[in-house]
Amino acid sequence: MIKLSRLTDYAVVVLAEMARAKGELLAASTLSAKTGIPEPTVSKVLKTLSRNGLIASVRGVAGGYRLERAAGDIPVSLIIAAMEGPISLTSCVSGSHESCALEGKCSMNGRWNPVNAAINAALDKVTLADMNM
């Protein structure tokens, strides 16, 4: 089964809430209150999203977080990659950072590439705006 982590799911929820704010700076505490996600978890998600360039953070008393681009310009694949790393179904997909004990002996080596590419292409077509309808 292909399943995203809970933090990735929370990231989409937080980003959807930020998209509804239309560029307004939002504090982690505000996002926590609006989404029902515990504030420490929201903070962790925000730091990861900020480090990966999906959101901007503004320091100071009047600071907070906001989207770096329009929700329609943020593909779901980018959110997943920001939270979990490159999307790879198996360790033998081109570009995977994992190694496999059977590498070099397995007849499936590289055969998952078209499947992985199809999933990436599908996730590229779905944006944060689509998730926020």
Secondary structure, 3 states (H helix, E strand, C coil): CCCCCHHHHHHHHHHHHHHHCCCCCECHHHHHHHHCCCHHHHHHHHHHHHHCCCEEEECCCCCEEEECCCHHHCEHHHHHHHHHCCCCCCCCCCCCCCCCCCCCCCCCCCCCHHHHHHHHHHHHHCEHHHHCC
